[in-house]
């Protein structure tokens, strides 16, 4: 693998291929970061297409603040070529009434309140100083797949550690994601428990940060429990029998509140 990587990237002096032997994005990323040698580390999804000038634009931001070192993570402008998969986003296009309902529902989610709380977060299209990642504690390795929201968790812990995250609008990436579609197909293959674990991990990662997010962790868990399953149901309504449909809903409710309790307990134990 390393020989192949050197053939593909001859302009890079030192290529290290990390093969962990298991599928867990958090643990794999931790090993890769620990084995990295540079001052800066790029955290990228596997379905990103980077603009040709992406790296140079990101480095410019770091260089501008090189002396003060006031910038620790630079987040790209992420463009989704397929548009939003969100049921809420599609409701907003229907009519003023649907738009109002969608806005009220969206207010349940943590994401809606990041700007109001002056929180900067990123998904995996970011470059960070290695020191900031290490001080923040890297990714949470306690979770199992399917893993979601681990990037938000890391971003929030980076800020708690005193580091600064900025967005670079000139550093553009295309994200060919179809998360909901992919998860729907995996649920058909792996069963309703799979979808429930997605809700569990999502609620868990945000519940760890009540000191930053406040009571929004509770409304977010409600959203995961009762609204999130709609995305799956709407896409698979022709494939789901009544029994499976009920299992999806029940596992989602169980998963969401299990994640909420686990995240809250983890924070409480740290305080104690």
C-alpha positions as CSV (number, residue, x, y, z in Angstrom):
1,X,0.0,0.0,0.0
2,X,2.8,2.5,0.9
3,X,4.5,1.8,-2.5
4,X,1.3,2.4,-4.3
5,X,0.7,5.6,-2.4
6,X,4.2,6.8,-3.3
7,X,3.5,6.1,-7.0
8,X,0.2,8.1,-6.7
9,X,1.7,11.0,-4.7
10,X,5.4,11.2,-5.8
11,X,5.5,14.9,-4.8
12,X,5.1,13.9,-1.1
13,X,8.3,12.8,0.6
14,X,6.9,10.6,3.3
15,X,3.7,8.6,2.8
16,X,2.4,6.4,5.6
17,X,-0.6,4.1,5.1
18,X,-2.4,3.3,8.3
19,X,-4.1,-0.1,8.3
20,X,-5.9,-0.7,11.5
21,X,-7.6,-4.0,10.8
22,X,-11.0,-2.7,11.9
23,X,-13.7,-0.4,10.7
24,X,-14.0,2.5,13.1
25,X,-13.5,6.0,11.8
26,X,-12.6,7.5,15.2
27,X,-9.9,4.9,16.1
28,X,-8.5,4.9,12.6
29,X,-8.2,8.7,12.7
30,X,-6.5,8.7,16.1
31,X,-3.8,6.3,14.9
32,X,-3.2,8.4,11.7
33,X,-2.9,11.6,13.7
34,X,-0.5,10.1,16.2
35,X,1.7,8.8,13.3
36,X,1.6,12.1,11.5
37,X,4.8,14.3,11.7
38,X,3.7,17.7,10.4
39,X,2.5,20.7,12.3
40,X,-0.8,20.7,10.4
41,X,-3.2,17.7,10.0
42,X,-6.0,17.6,7.4
43,X,-9.2,15.7,8.4
44,X,-11.1,14.8,5.3
45,X,-14.1,12.7,4.4
46,X,-13.5,10.0,1.8
47,X,-16.1,11.4,-0.6
48,X,-14.6,15.0,-0.9
49,X,-13.4,16.5,-4.1
50,X,-10.9,19.3,-3.3
51,X,-10.6,22.5,-5.3
52,X,-7.2,22.7,-7.0
53,X,-6.4,25.8,-4.9
54,X,-7.8,24.3,-1.7
55,X,-4.5,23.6,0.2
56,X,-2.9,26.9,-0.8
57,X,-5.9,28.9,0.4
58,X,-5.9,27.0,3.7
59,X,-2.2,27.5,4.2
60,X,-2.6,31.3,3.4
61,X,-4.9,31.6,6.4
62,X,-2.4,29.9,8.7
63,X,0.5,32.0,7.3
64,X,-1.3,35.3,7.8
65,X,-1.6,34.5,11.5
66,X,1.7,32.6,11.8
67,X,3.3,34.9,14.4
68,X,0.4,35.3,16.7
69,X,-0.7,31.7,16.1
70,X,-4.3,32.8,16.8
71,X,-5.8,30.4,14.2
72,X,-5.7,26.7,15.0
73,X,-8.2,25.1,12.6
74,X,-9.3,26.3,9.2
75,X,-12.6,24.9,7.9
76,X,-13.4,24.7,4.2
77,X,-16.5,25.9,2.5
78,X,-18.4,22.7,1.8
79,X,-20.6,22.5,-1.3
80,X,-23.1,19.6,-1.7
81,X,-23.6,19.1,-5.5
82,X,-26.7,17.0,-4.9
83,X,-28.4,19.6,-2.7
84,X,-29.8,19.0,0.8
85,X,-31.2,15.6,1.6
86,X,-33.0,17.2,4.6
87,X,-36.7,16.6,4.8
88,X,-37.0,19.9,6.6
89,X,-35.2,21.8,3.8
90,X,-37.6,20.3,1.3
91,X,-40.6,21.3,3.5
92,X,-39.4,24.9,3.4
93,X,-39.8,25.0,-0.4
94,X,-43.4,23.8,-0.3
95,X,-45.4,26.7,1.1
96,X,-45.2,29.4,3.8
97,X,-47.1,27.1,6.2
98,X,-44.7,24.2,5.6
99,X,-41.8,26.6,5.9
100,X,-43.0,27.8,9.3
101,X,-43.5,24.2,10.5
102,X,-40.0,23.3,9.2
103,X,-38.4,26.2,11.1
104,X,-40.1,25.2,14.3
105,X,-38.9,21.6,13.9
106,X,-35.4,22.7,13.0
107,X,-35.2,24.8,16.2
108,X,-35.1,21.5,18.1
109,X,-31.7,20.6,16.6
110,X,-28.5,21.7,18.2
111,X,-27.2,22.9,14.8
112,X,-29.8,25.7,14.7
113,X,-28.3,27.3,17.8
114,X,-24.5,27.2,17.1
115,X,-24.4,30.8,15.8
116,X,-26.5,32.2,18.6
117,X,-24.2,30.6,21.1
118,X,-21.1,31.8,19.2
119,X,-19.8,28.3,18.6
120,X,-17.6,27.4,15.6
121,X,-17.8,23.8,14.5
122,X,-16.6,21.8,11.5
123,X,-17.2,18.6,9.6
124,X,-14.4,16.6,8.1
125,X,-13.1,19.1,5.6
126,X,-10.7,20.9,8.0
127,X,-7.0,21.4,8.6
128,X,-5.9,21.8,12.3
129,X,-2.7,22.3,14.1
130,X,-1.6,18.9,15.4
131,X,-1.1,20.4,18.9
132,X,-4.7,21.5,19.0
133,X,-5.9,18.0,18.2
134,X,-3.7,16.4,20.8
135,X,-4.7,18.9,23.5
136,X,-8.3,18.4,22.7
137,X,-8.0,14.7,23.2
138,X,-8.4,13.6,19.6
139,X,-11.6,11.7,18.6
140,X,-13.7,9.8,21.1
141,X,-12.7,6.2,20.7
142,X,-15.4,4.8,23.0
143,X,-18.1,4.6,20.2
144,X,-18.8,2.0,17.7
145,X,-20.1,2.3,14.1
146,X,-22.3,3.7,12.7
147,X,-20.5,6.9,13.9
148,X,-22.0,10.4,13.3
149,X,-21.3,13.8,14.9
150,X,-17.8,12.8,16.0
151,X,-16.5,15.9,14.1
152,X,-18.8,18.3,16.0
153,X,-17.7,16.7,19.3
154,X,-14.0,17.2,18.4
155,X,-14.6,20.8,17.3
156,X,-16.4,21.7,20.5
157,X,-13.6,20.2,22.6
158,X,-11.0,22.1,20.6
159,X,-12.8,25.3,21.5
160,X,-13.0,24.3,25.2
161,X,-9.2,23.8,25.1
162,X,-8.8,27.5,24.1
163,X,-8.2,27.0,20.4
164,X,-9.8,29.0,17.5
165,X,-11.6,27.7,14.5
166,X,-12.2,29.8,11.4
167,X,-13.9,29.2,8.0
168,X,-12.0,30.0,4.8
169,X,-14.6,30.7,2.0
170,X,-11.9,30.5,-0.7
171,X,-11.0,26.9,0.2
172,X,-13.9,25.0,-1.4
173,X,-14.6,21.3,-1.4
174,X,-17.4,19.3,-3.1
175,X,-18.9,16.8,-0.7
176,X,-20.6,14.0,-2.7
177,X,-22.6,12.8,0.3
178,X,-25.9,11.1,0.3
179,X,-25.8,10.2,4.0
180,X,-29.5,9.6,4.4
181,X,-29.7,7.5,1.3
182,X,-26.7,5.4,2.3
183,X,-28.0,4.9,5.8
184,X,-31.4,3.9,4.5
185,X,-29.9,1.2,2.4
186,X,-27.7,0.0,5.3
187,X,-30.8,-0.1,7.5
188,X,-32.4,-2.4,5.0
189,X,-29.3,-4.6,5.1
190,X,-28.4,-4.5,8.8
191,X,-31.8,-4.0,10.4
192,X,-33.6,-1.3,12.6
193,X,-30.9,-1.5,15.4
194,X,-28.5,0.1,12.9
195,X,-30.6,3.3,12.7
196,X,-31.1,3.3,16.4
197,X,-27.3,3.3,16.9
198,X,-27.0,6.4,14.6
199,X,-29.5,8.3,16.9
200,X,-27.6,7.1,20.0
201,X,-24.2,8.3,18.8
202,X,-25.6,11.6,17.6
203,X,-27.3,12.4,20.9
204,X,-24.3,11.2,22.9
205,X,-21.8,13.4,21.2
206,X,-23.8,16.6,21.8
207,X,-24.9,15.6,25.4
208,X,-21.3,15.7,26.4
209,X,-21.3,19.5,25.9
210,X,-24.2,20.8,28.0
211,X,-21.8,23.4,29.4
212,X,-21.6,24.9,25.9
213,X,-25.0,23.8,24.4
214,X,-27.2,24.0,27.4
215,X,-30.7,22.6,27.3
216,X,-30.5,22.2,23.5
217,X,-29.1,18.8,24.1
218,X,-32.6,17.7,25.3
219,X,-34.5,19.1,22.4
220,X,-31.9,17.6,20.1
221,X,-32.5,14.2,21.6
222,X,-36.3,14.7,21.1
223,X,-35.6,15.5,17.4
224,X,-33.5,12.4,17.0
225,X,-36.1,10.2,18.7
226,X,-39.2,11.3,16.9
227,X,-38.4,13.4,13.8
228,X,-35.2,11.8,12.5
229,X,-36.9,8.4,11.7
230,X,-39.1,10.3,9.2
231,X,-36.2,10.6,6.9
232,X,-35.8,6.8,6.8
233,X,-39.6,6.1,6.7
234,X,-40.2,8.4,3.8
235,X,-37.4,6.8,1.7
236,X,-38.2,3.2,2.5
237,X,-42.0,3.3,2.9
238,X,-42.3,0.9,0.0
239,X,-39.9,-1.6,1.6
240,X,-40.8,-1.4,5.2
241,X,-43.6,-3.6,6.7
242,X,-45.5,-2.4,9.7
243,X,-43.5,-4.5,12.1
244,X,-40.1,-3.2,10.8
245,X,-41.5,0.3,10.8
246,X,-42.4,0.0,14.4
247,X,-39.0,-1.4,15.3
248,X,-37.3,1.5,13.5
249,X,-39.3,4.0,15.6
250,X,-38.7,2.1,18.9
251,X,-35.0,1.6,18.4
252,X,-34.6,5.2,17.4
253,X,-36.4,6.4,20.6
254,X,-34.3,4.0,22.7
255,X,-31.1,5.0,21.0
256,X,-31.6,8.7,21.2
257,X,-32.3,8.8,24.9
258,X,-29.6,6.2,25.7
259,X,-27.1,8.5,24.0
260,X,-28.4,11.5,25.9
261,X,-28.0,9.7,29.2
262,X,-24.5,8.3,28.3
263,X,-23.2,11.8,27.3
264,X,-24.7,13.5,30.4
265,X,-23.2,10.8,32.7
266,X,-19.8,11.1,31.0
267,X,-19.8,14.9,31.7
268,X,-20.9,14.4,35.2
269,X,-18.2,11.8,36.0
270,X,-15.6,14.3,34.7
271,X,-16.9,17.0,37.1
272,X,-16.8,14.5,40.0
